[in-house]
Structure formats: structure tokens, C-alpha cells
């Protein structure tokens, strides 16, 4: 499923596998395996693919149709990335808006990505539960439940759950790029 959407989007923008490999730093063989659903990309690789194809990461997981203006708790589009201990739930109806909102759950000791990543826009993150360590550029912050941080997401950033329990947070991004 993911692979099919990646291949379709790559073809829509007229990008060869070789060019995509150059833009992402991934090998053409790996991209081919992802497109054929032989292997599933890590969240870091998927973010690189999404950036090269100029879509939000959630583009690969969401249904094409809009759910209207209300997103019911039991109808959220969600995704747990393999071996990442990270789950995302899309809280906004779709990605055809000016902003995107999602809730993430991160297991103790887990991180959102291997290396700090950047994307265009601005982001507000609110901690619902747990302890978050976030690195934005060279700055580091520790946030607890109830704390909120605003930052330019064009600065490479990374989140780690440094607590003993689950970290649950909500992020709003404009424009939709995750």
C-alpha cells in the first residue's frame, strides 16, 4: 500500500528512481523494494521520501477522501511505524488544509527519528503525558505534561521520550508536512 502510493506520486511528478535516490540519499534498490512493498521504510527514510516528493508523510497513510470537518475518536487515521515505538494519529480531517494536527505516542527511551530532521513551516507541540526531550538546532529542552513549545520546523529537530512511561503529545504543523 505505502509502496504503491510512493510509486504513483513519483510517477505523477515525473521523477525517476535515480533522481529520487539522489534527493533522498537512499539507494535505488531500497526505493524499489519499498515501492514493491517488499520492505517498509523507517520513519526517517519515509520523511526523506515525502520531502523529495513534496508531500506530507501522512499522505502515504491517509485515505484519499476527506472525512469532512469532524474527526471522531474512533475514526482517526493512524500509523505505527515498524521498530520505531512510535504511533501517530491524524487529528485533522485530511492533508488538504493549511495546517495538520496529529497526536503521537512514544514509548520510554524511543525517539521520533534517528537524526534531527527539518521540514518547511512552523510547529507547536503540546505534551499531554510524560517527559519530552526535544532538540531544535543546538538548543535542548525538557518538557513535562502541560508544557508547550513553538518552533520553526525548518530547524532540524528530534524528540526523545526521557521518562519512564509513555510520552503522548499533540503537534500542529503549518503547512501540513508530516
C-alpha positions in Angstrom: 0.0 0.0 0.0 2.6 2.5 1.0 4.9 1.5 -1.9 2.1 1.8 -4.4 1.4 5.4 -3.2 5.1 6.3 -3.3 5.4 4.9 -6.9 2.2 6.7 -8.0 3.4 10.0 -6.6 6.9 9.6 -8.0 5.4 9.0 -11.4 2.9 11.9 -11.1 5.8 14.3 -10.5 7.9 12.7 -13.3 10.7 11.7 -11.1 13.0 8.8 -12.0 14.0 6.3 -9.3 17.6 7.5 -9.8 16.7 11.2 -9.2 14.7 10.1 -6.1 17.6 8.2 -4.8 19.9 11.3 -5.2 17.3 13.5 -3.5 16.8 11.2 -0.5 20.3 9.7 -0.1 18.7 6.2 -0.3 19.7 3.6 -2.8 17.6 2.9 -5.9 17.4 -0.8 -4.8 16.0 0.2 -1.5 13.4 2.5 -3.1 12.4 -0.3 -5.5 11.9 -2.7 -2.6 9.8 0.0 -0.8 7.7 0.6 -3.9 7.0 -3.1 -4.3 6.1 -3.4 -0.6 9.0 -5.9 0.0 10.3 -3.7 2.8 8.8 -1.0 4.9 10.8 2.2 5.3 11.8 3.6 8.7 10.2 6.9 9.6 13.5 8.7 8.8 13.6 7.2 5.3 9.9 7.9 4.8 10.3 11.5 5.8 13.1 11.8 3.2 10.9 10.2 0.5 8.0 12.5 1.4 10.2 15.6 1.3 11.6 14.6 -2.2 8.0 14.1 -3.4 6.8 17.3 -1.8 4.1 15.7 0.3 3.4 15.1 4.0 4.4 11.8 5.4 0.7 11.1 6.3 -0.1 11.4 2.6 1.1 7.7 2.3 -1.3 6.5 5.0 -4.4 8.6 4.7 -7.5 7.9 2.7 -7.9 9.9 -0.4 -11.4 11.2 0.6 -11.9 13.9 3.2 -13.7 13.0 6.4 -15.5 16.4 6.5 -14.8 18.8 9.3 -15.2 16.4 12.3 -12.7 13.6 13.1 -14.3 11.2 15.5 -12.0 9.5 18.1 -12.8 6.0 16.7 -12.3 7.1 13.1 -8.8 8.6 13.2 -6.3 7.6 10.6 -3.3 6.2 12.5 0.1 4.6 11.8 2.6 2.7 13.9 6.0 2.7 12.3 7.9 -0.6 12.4 10.6 -0.9 15.0 10.1 2.8 16.0 7.9 2.5 19.1 6.1 5.5 17.7 2.4 5.8 16.8 0.8 8.8 15.0 -2.9 9.6 14.8 -4.1 12.3 12.4 -6.4 14.7 14.3 -7.2 17.0 11.3 -9.7 15.7 8.7 -7.1 15.4 5.9 -4.0 17.0 4.5 -5.8 19.4 2.1 -5.8 22.2 4.7 -3.4 24.9 5.7 -2.4 23.0 8.9 -2.1 19.5 10.1 -2.7 18.2 13.7 -1.7 14.9 15.0 -1.3 13.1 18.3 1.8 10.9 18.8 2.6 8.3 21.4 6.3 7.4 22.0 7.5 4.5 24.2 10.1 5.1 27.0 13.5 5.7 25.5 12.2 5.9 22.0 12.7 8.8 19.6 10.9 10.3 16.6 13.8 9.9 14.3 17.4 8.8 14.2 18.8 12.1 13.2 17.2 15.6 13.6 15.1 16.3 10.6 13.6 19.6 9.2 10.7 20.5 7.1 9.2 23.8 5.9 6.9 25.7 8.2 6.1 26.2 11.9 5.2 23.7 14.6 3.5 23.9 18.1 3.9 20.8 20.3 1.9 20.3 23.5 2.8 17.5 25.9 -0.2 15.6 27.2 1.6 12.9 29.2 5.2 12.0 30.1 8.5 13.7 29.7 9.8 15.0 26.4 13.4 16.0 25.5 13.4 18.0 22.3 16.5 19.2 20.4 15.9 22.1 18.0 19.1 23.0 16.2 21.7 23.2 19.0 19.1 24.1 21.7 17.7 21.4 24.0 14.6 21.5 26.1 12.9 19.1 28.6 9.1 19.4 28.7 6.6 17.8 31.0 2.8 17.2 30.8 1.1 20.6 30.2 4.1 22.3 28.6 4.0 23.6 25.0 6.8 24.6 22.7 6.6 26.6 19.4 9.4 26.4 16.8 10.3 26.9 13.2 10.3 23.3 11.9 12.8 24.3 9.2 15.4 23.9 12.0 16.3 20.3 12.4 14.6 18.8 15.4 14.2 15.5 17.2 12.1 14.3 20.1 13.0 11.6 22.7 10.9 10.2 25.5 13.2 10.5 28.5 10.5 9.4 31.0 9.6 6.0 32.5 6.1 6.0 30.9 4.5 6.7 27.6 5.0 10.1 26.1 1.9 11.5 24.4 1.9 14.8 22.6 -0.1 16.8 20.1 1.6 18.7 17.3 0.1 21.2 14.9 2.2 21.9 11.8 1.7 24.5 9.1 1.8 23.8 6.2 1.0 20.1 6.5 4.3 18.3 6.1 4.3 15.4 8.4 
